[in-house]
């Protein structure tokens, strides 16, 4: 089963936030994506953007049925 782990971080001193998306198959690394955005937003909003990015990315890659997981979501 494909699993997509997501996370988000806020870097207030640099005034950016970042999102991370990593896809695995039974623990084996498949592909990952990291992006940074030039503004500071609340952490829950950043996590929502990470969730949206993971849905969009897995659909665009035709990875239907991928389990999307995040810590503290």
C-alpha positions in Angstrom: 0.0 0.0 0.0 1.3 3.5 -0.8 1.6 5.9 2.1 2.1 9.6 1.8 3.6 11.3 4.9 3.1 15.1 5.2 4.4 17.8 7.5 4.6 21.6 7.7 7.0 23.9 9.5 7.0 27.7 10.2 10.3 29.6 10.2 9.3 33.0 11.7 12.8 34.4 11.7 13.1 33.9 7.9 9.4 34.7 7.4 8.6 31.5 5.5 6.8 28.2 5.9 7.6 24.9 4.4 5.7 21.7 3.5 7.1 18.2 3.0 5.5 15.3 1.2 7.0 11.8 1.1 5.6 8.8 -0.6 6.5 5.2 0.5 5.5 1.7 -0.5 5.7 -0.7 2.4 8.4 1.5 4.0 10.4 1.8 0.8 11.1 5.4 -0.4 9.4 6.3 -3.7 9.6 10.1 -4.1 9.5 13.2 -1.9 8.7 16.9 -2.4 9.6 20.0 -0.4 8.4 23.5 -0.9 8.9 26.8 0.8 6.6 29.8 0.7 7.4 33.4 1.5 5.1 34.4 4.3 4.3 33.4 7.8 0.9 31.8 8.5 -0.5 29.9 11.4 0.7 26.3 11.7 -2.7 24.8 11.2 -3.0 26.7 7.9 0.4 25.5 6.8 -0.7 21.9 7.6 -3.8 22.4 5.6 -1.7 23.5 2.6 0.5 20.4 3.0 -2.6 18.2 3.0 -4.0 20.0 -0.1 -0.6 19.6 -1.8 -0.4 15.9 -1.0 -3.9 15.3 -2.5 -3.1 17.3 -5.6 0.3 15.6 -6.1 -0.9 12.1 -5.6 -3.8 12.6 -8.0 -1.6 14.2 -10.6 0.8 11.2 -10.4 -2.3 8.9 -10.6 -1.5 7.3 -7.3 -5.2 6.6 -6.4 -5.8 5.0 -3.1 -2.7 6.4 -1.4 -3.1 6.7 2.4 -2.2 10.3 3.5 -0.8 10.7 7.0 0.5 13.5 9.1 1.6 13.9 12.6 -0.6 16.0 14.9 -3.1 16.7 12.2 
